[in-house]
């Protein structure tokens, strides 16, 4: 099977192709704005030509993109509105009324995506048990819909109270919209997020509506352009939860792909960790714009049922919440393009980025702000001639000039001191994020390995691991395009969930069986469209809590008929999970369920990463160049190695630099990298 993966990042777009002989071909090019698909198509043309493969020979194409998150963070959505139950117009503004920093009087929360002037109240009311108190006023609803259309609305989120239990009013309202304003695209909360908690359900539905028109246009354009080049297969999109589905499915539920690209990085980190015998690790993906970190336990990336986008200083409760299964990621503005500046006598790095346009000063594309890449160039860590496989020539003098003007001069430092300061500060920012995904999740980083991917990750990984006392660093072959490889490692997968709050000891197994049957049919339909067959595996889960608590823990349920014994087993598993998380359990306290979940998996082709790294012949150092290492008192002549000439078993003593087309690995003094059988460079940390 010939298959390709391509992942759009804020600065670079990454490509990988597996040919029919199992050989791997990779590529990388700058992301294009305002249309990222231009870089995608040009990069694919170049990649396929280099592999002597035609578009009509490709059987599978998988795409990852940050389009969704960028639209939300940069507030680029247009024409979105919200229709909600009368009396609930201000749900988005009120939120949870929680201060994410109790003692900070200057906190700011992201403003709602939809202004209050574009929120309409609808006369209807469903009660908490699903019964109808006030029927939908259809005449008034028609008048409101016509007003919505006259205001230029193109995408409408519909979120009625308790519609997760009884969606009748939402579905009828959608029919009225179709009749009165067929040009308006509707997102129903009962389809997008049929879960309780009004604020989070409304927020999730609004994000879907905010994205849907732009994402649909992007995906339809991508499918059409690929077809025009000869591709005859279907385009698959990575979801936030780590599975793939067709572009057609994601065009209706774009909120599910908002963390598309970062999820792939976590998946492939887990795969490489498994090859190296490391089941517990932190996946660290540092690109040109952001750094993404996630925890892998027992070989599986940690997932959450709800995540927040655009958090303020990583604080819980500060972002935009979404009820979407997602790999548990912490994402910060720390990438190669992150801008450095002197602020109040200190160095600040990020969160803003120079991106690909205009890019770091050393790209010579019009950028003048100093960035992390400029600092790494000044420090001798990256080559001005072999950057991105020699496809770009970096301007060292421009980098020095930007750092001197923006950091060194204002702070009275030499250019080298300022560059090292930028490098250290961005490492510190990532250290704090690593603590969030490890220590705050109950894991000691000293017992974890660090898998470094992304174009910038391998240059910073060893310093990051040293600061946290982590036991090893793993740098896969072609780490700079690892997220694109991760796209091809993902299963066809779809999640369905539904809230039904009930005590386990009073719940009817028959009612629960009906709920699971409906969700499994929904998930199987999407998986069947993507995998062209029935799911090969279905996983059931449920969120449980002690009665009176406000938060839940997730436990897995067995398949098959739902019986009283299944519910008793769920109670036992919950006590075990609760005791593991909090150190104790209360077996005599009643337990209630809140949200029931299903994940369906389709049949996916395997990915053989052991064949990823091939060595043409043993190579000596490419040469050397001065590189800055403070433990060696400054610049030292450092050997440079070609990653493609390092055979299994080769040991590289630091200080050393290992170069490949897509990234550069920096090995500080006192450490050594050993090349494993599948090509991963493993660095054991020393105390």
N, C-alpha and C positions, 0 to 999 in steps of 0.2 A: 504494500500500500504506500503510495506517495502522498504525503500530507505536509501541510505548512501551518505554522503559527506565526502571528504577527501581533505585536503588543505596542500600543501607542502610549508613550509617556509624555510628560510635560516638555522635555527637551529632546529626547531621542525616541525613535521608533525602532523596535527590535524585530528581527526576522529569523526563523529557523525552518529548515526543510529536511525531512527524512526521505531519502530516495528509496527506490525499490530494492536496492542492495543493502539497505540498512545504514548507509553512509549519511553523515550529517553535514549540512551546509548552513552557514550563519551569515547574517548581515546586520548593518546598523546604519541609520541615517537620521539627520535632523528632522524633527517633527515640523510639519508645515502648518501655517496659520493663514487665514481662518479655517481652512478645510484640511484636517489631518489626513483625509483619505488620499490626498495627492501624494504624500510621502509613502503611504501604504502601497499604492499601486506602483509607484516608481521603484520602491524597494523590492516588491515582489517580482517585477519584471527583471531587475538586475539579479536577484537571487536565483530565479528559475533559469535564466540564461547561463549563469555560472555553473549550474548543475546539469545543463543540457536537458532541461525538462520543459515541456510545453504546458500551458495552462489547462489544456484539455486532458492532460495525463494526471493532474492532481485530483485525488479522490476525496480529500478532506481538508477544509480550511477552517481554522479556529482563530478568533479575533478577541483580543482584550483591549480595553480602552478606558481612559480616565475621562471620557467625554461627559458622563453624567455628573461626576463629582465636580468637574470644572464648571459646568453650567450652574450648579447650585452655589458653589463657593463664590463665583464671580457674578452671580445674579444676572445671568444672560437670558433667562427664560422670558417669554413674552406671551401675553394673551391668556394667562391662567386665572381662574376664578374658583370660588368655593360656594357650594350650596349646602346648607346645614339646617338642622332642626331649629325652629323658632326658639330664641332664648339662648342659643349657643354660638352666637356670632363671634364671641371673643375668646374662644377656646385656645386658639393659637397664641394670642397675646398673653393670656393668663398663664398658660403652661402648667407647671407644677408649683408655681409660686415659691420655688426654692432658690436660695442664693448658693451658687456653687462654691463661692468663697465667703464664708460667714463674716469674716472680719475685714474684708476688702470693701470699702465704701465706694470704690470707683469701678465696680464690675460692669461689664456690658455683655449682653447676650445677643446672638444673631437675631436681627429683625425677622419677623415672619416672611415667608416667601410671597405671600399674597397680602396686599394692603387691605385694610378694613373696608375700603370703598368698593372692593371687588368680592365681598362676601355677602351672600343673600340668605335670608332666613325663609324657611319653607314651613307652612302650617301642616304639621303632622306630629304624631307622638307614639312611639312604641315603648312599652314598659320593660323593666329589667327581666321579667319572665318571658318576654317575647310577645305578650298580648298587646293588642292595639287599643290605646286609649282614645286617640284622636285620629280618624282616618285622613289620608292625604287629600287636601283640598285641591282637586285637579284644575278647577277654573283659575284659582289664584296661582297655581303652579305654572299654567300656560302663560299667564300674563308675565310672571317673573322670567320665564325662559325667553320670551320675546324681548324683554328688557335686557337680559344678559347678552343676547345676540346683537342687539343694537349698540351695546357698549364695546363691540369688537372682540369679545371673548372667543377664543378658538379651542380652549381646553378647560373642561369643567370637572373639578373634584366634587363628588357627592358623598357626604358623610352624615348620615342620620343616626340619631341616638338608638343604641342597642340593635343596629342592623346586623350585627354579627349573629344574633339569635333569630331575627326575623327580617330578611332582606326584601320583603314584599314591596315596601314603599320606595326603596331605592330603585328596584327594578322597574316599577311602574313609572317613576320619575324619569328614568333613562329612556323609556319608550316615548314619553311626552317630549323629551328633548329631541329624539330622533324625528318625531313628527313636526315639531315647531322650528327646530334649528338643526337640520341634519349635518351642517358643516362643523358643528361643535363636537369635539371628541370628549367622551365621558369616561371618567375613572371612578368606579364605585368602590367604596370602602369594603363592601361585602365580598368583592372579588380580590381587591388588592391586599387587604389586611383584615380578615374576619376575626378580629381579636378584641377583647375588652380593653379598657383604659382609653377613654375618649380622646385625650390629648395625643397620645402616641398613634392611635389609629387615624386620627385626622391628619397629623403631621405626615404619616407615611403616604396617605392617599394624595395629599397636596404635593408632595415631592414627585409622585408618579405623574400627576397632571402637569406639573411644572416642566417635566422632562419630555413628555410623550411626543409632542409635535417635532421638537428638534431631533430627538433620537430616532423617531420614525423616518424622518427625512434623511438623516445620516445613513441609517442601515439600508433603506431602500436604494439610496444612491450607491452605496458600497456593493450591494448585490448586483445592481444593474451594470456597474462598471466592471466587476469581475466577470459577469456573463459576457460583456462585450469583448473581453480579452480571451474568451474561450473556456472559462471555468464552467463545468457542467454540474458540479456538486452543490450541496447546500452550505451556506455560511453558518457557522456555529459561533456563539458568543459565550464567553466566560461569565458566570454569575458570581456574586459576592460570596456565596456560600461554598465555592470551590467546584461546582459542577458546570457543565456546558449544556446549552439548549439552542434551538434554532433561532436565527435572527427574527423570524416571524413571531415566535413566542415572546422574545424580549422586546419587540416593538410595541407589544401591548402592556408589558410589565417592566418598563425601564428601571424602576426603582430597584429591581433585583440585580441589576448589573452596575450599580453605582460604584462599587469597589472591585470592578472587573479585573483590571490589571494586577493590583497588589495581591489578590487572592492567588493568582497563578504562581507568584514568587514563593508564597508560603507552601504551596503544594510541592513544588519541585525541591525546596529545601528539605522537606520531610523525606522525599524519595532519595536524595543524595545522603541524608543522614542514615537512612536504612542501609544503604550500600556500605557505609563506613562503620556500621554497628553502633550508631548513636541514635537512640530512640527518643531521647529527651534533649531538646535543643531550642535555641532562639533563631528564627529565620530573620536575617538582616538584609534588606534589599535597599541599597542606596543608589539612586539614579541621579539625573541631572537636576531635578526639581525638589523631590522629597525623599525621605528615608522612611521605610515601612518596616515595622518589627512585629513579630507574632511568635507565640509560644507553641511548640510542638511537644506533646506528651504521648509517650508510648507509640510514637510513630505517626500520630494523627494531629494535624493542626487544630488548635482549640477554636471552637465556634461559639457564637452567641446568637440568641434569638432576637436581640435588639441591639442596634449600635447607633452611635451619634456621629454625625458628620460636622466638621468645622468646629471642633472643640477649642476652647480658649485655654491655652497653657495646659492641655491634656486633662483639664478638670472635668470630672463626671458631672453631668447635668448642664454643661455649658453649651452644648451643640444642638443640632437638629436631630431629634430621635426618629428612628425608623424601625418598624416591626418587620425586619427582614433577616432571615438566617444569613449570617456572615461569618467568615473567618475573623477571629478576634484580633484585630489589627490596631496598632498605634501608629499613626502617620504624622510626621512633623515636617516642617519646612526646612529640611537639611539635606541638600543635594549638591552636586558639583556646581550648579549655577546659583546657589544661595548667595545673596549679596551681603558682603561684610561692610561694616561702617563703624566709625568711632562715635560712641554715644556716652556722654557724661564721664569721660575719662576711661571708658572701657571699650572692649571690642564686642560688637553684637553681630551675630551671623543669622541671616534669615529673619522671618519666615519667607519673605518675598524672594523671587528668583528671577534671574535674567533670562531663563528659558532658552529657547533656540533663537528667538528674535527679541532683542538683538544678540543675546548670548553673552558669555563672559568676555571680558576685554581681549583676552588672548585669541578668541575666535576671529577677531578682525572683521566683525560684521556690524560694527557701529556701536557696540557696547562699550561703556566707559566705567561702569561700576566694578569694583573689585569683587571677586567671587572666590569660592573654595577652590575651583579649578585653577584660577590664577595663582592662588597661594601654593597649590601643589606643584604647579609648573615652576615657580620660583624656588621651591624647596628641592627641585630635581626629581620629584617622584614620577612625573609623567614626561614622556618624550615629546619635544616639539615637532619631531619629524615622523614619528610612528603612531601618533594619536589616532584612535579609531582605525587602526590598520593602515595608516598612512593616507587615508582619504581626506584628512584635514591637516593643514600646517598651522601650528600654534605660534603666536607672536609673543616671545618671551619679554621683549622690551615693553610691549603694550601692557602685559601683566604686571611688570614691575612698576610702570608708571601709574597704573590704577591703584595698586596697593600703597605706593608712596603718597599719592594724593588723597586717598580716601581713608587710610588707616595709619600708616607710619608717620606722616607729617603731623596730623592733629595730635597724636599721642607721644611724639618725640622719640619714636623708635626707628631702628634701622629697617630696611625693607625686609631683611631676612627674619628679624625678630617679629615684625608684624605678620609676615606670612605664617610663621610657626604659631603665633597667637591665634590666627584665623583657624588653622588646622586643629589646634587644641580646643577652641571654643565649640566648633561644630562637633568634635568628638564628645565634649561634655554634654551638649544638647542630646546627642544620641544615647549617651550613658543614662541620662535621666529617663528617656523613653524606654530603654531596656529594663530599667528597674521597675517601670510600670507593668510591663508584660511578664516579668519574672517574679520579683519580690511581692508586688501587690496581688499577684495571682497565687501566692503561697509557695513559690519555688525559689530555692537558693541558687543564684546564678553560678556559684562555684561548682555546682554539680551538673552544669549544662555546657554543651558545646555551642559554638556560634557558626552558623552557615552563612557565609557572606556572598551576596550576589549583587547584580546591578553594575553599571559602568563605574561607579565610584566606590562601591562597597569594599572590594579587596584592598584598596589603598588605605582604608581606615580600620579594617577589621581587627588587626592585631593589637593596635593601641586601645581599641574599645574593649577587647577581651582582657587585656592586661589590667585596665582600670577596674574591671568588675571581678577579677580573679577567676574568670571562666577557665575551664579545663583544656579546651582545644578550639582551634579555628579550622573550619573546613571551607576550602575555596574550590568549588567545582570547576571543571574545564568549561570554557565559554561562559564564565559567570556573568559576563556583561549582558548576555541575552537569555539568562536563565528563565526569566518570566515567560518569554516566548516558548521555551522548551516546556515550561509548566503547563502551558495551554494544551499541549499534546498529551500530557499525563493525566488530564482531568477526565472523570467519568461523566457520561450523560446522566444528569441528575435533576430532580425537581422536588421542591419542598411544598407541602400544603399544611396549613394549620387552621384551627378553629377553636374559639373560646366557648367553653361550656362549664360554668362554675358549679361544682357539686361536691359534697362530702363523699369520700370513697365508700364509707360504710352504708350510704343510702342510695348510691348510684345504681341505676338499672343497667345490667350488662347488655341487655337487648338494645337500649337507647345508645349506649356507647358503640356497640357493634355497627349500628346504622351510621353513626358519625364517621367511624373509620372506613366503612365501605364507600361512603360518598367521597371522602378525601382521597382514598386510594384510586378510585375511578378518575378523579380530577388529575392526580399526579401521573397515573398510567397513560392518560390521554396525551399529555405533553411529552412524556418520555417516548411513547410510541411514535409520535411525529418526528422525534429527533433520532431515535435509534432504530426506527423501522422494525419494531418488534415489541413484545411485551416486556415489562421490567424483569430483570434477572434477580433483583433483590428489593425487598421493601422493608424499611425500618420504621417501627412505631415508637413514639416517645410521648411523654406527658410531663407537664409542669405541675409540681406539687408543692404544698406548703402546709404548715400547721395552721389550723383554723385561727384566724385573727391576725396572721402575719401579712405583711404587705409585699413580700418578694418570694420567688419560687426557685426551686432547683429542678433540673430536668433528669428524668430517669427513663431508661429504655424498657419497652414492653415486648413480650414475645408475640410472634404472629399467630395466626389461626383464630378460632372462635374466641370471643371474649366471654369469660366466665367469672364467677365469684372468686375462683382460685387465682385468676390472673390479677384481679384487683388486690387480693391479699398479698400476692407477690410484689406488686407495685409498692404497697405500703412498706414491706420489708426492705426493698431496695432503697426507698427514700430515706429510711432511718439510717441505712448504711452510708449513703452519700452525704447526708446531713452531718453524721458523726465525723466523717472524713474531712468535711469542709470546716466545721466549727468545733470539733473536739468532743461533742456530746450529742445525744439524741434523746427524745422523749417518747418512748414507745406507747405510753398511755394517752398521749394527746391525740385528739382526732385530726385527721389529715384531709385536706380538700384539694381537688384538681381544678386547674384554671384553663389551661390550653392544651389541646390534644394535637399531636403532630405526626406527619407521615413524610418519609423521604423515599422516593422511588429511584432506583438505579437502572440504567440501561446497559446493554452490552457494548463495551468500548474496546478498541484494539489495544494490545499491550504496548508498553514503551520500554525498550531495552537501553538503559543508560550505560550499561557496561561497554557498549560499543561506541560510546560517544567520543572517546578520546583515543586517537590513533597517532602513533609517532613514526614519522618517516625515517628518522635516524637520530642517534644520540648526538646532541649538539653541545658545544662549549658555550661560554658566555658570548653574547653579542658584542661585548665591549664593556665600557664603564663610563660613568659620568658622576660628577659631584652631587651628592644628595645629603640633606640636612638631617642629622641625628643628634639631639642634644646630649645623649649619654656618651657620644663620641666627641663632644666639644665642638659641634658644628658640622661643616661640610666634610665628608670623607669620600674618597674615590670608591664608588659602589659598583660591583659587577651587575650587568644586566643579562637576564636569561630569556630565551625564546621558549614560551610555554609549549609550543608544538614540537620542540626537540627534547623534552624532558620525559624519559621513559619511566615506567613503574619501578619503584625502589630508589630512584635518584633522591639524594638529600641535598638541599640548598641551605647553606649556613648564612645567617644574617650578619652584617647588613647586606641585603640583596634586593633586587627588583626583578620581578618576573612579568614579562610583557606578553600580551596576546592581542588579537585584533580588537576585542571589545572592552578590555579593562586592563588594569595594571595592579599587581600585587606588591605590597611593600612589606618586607620582612625586617624588623628592627634588629639591632645587635642583640646577641644573647639568645635568639630564637632560631629555629631551623624548620624548614618545610620539607616534608617527605611526600613524594608522589605515589599515590595508591594505585592499585591495579586498574581502576576505572577512570583514572585521570585526576581525581581530586587531590589538591595539595593540602596536606594535613599539618597543622602547626600545633605542637604540644606546648602549652604554656608552662613556664617555669616560675617558681615562687620568688 
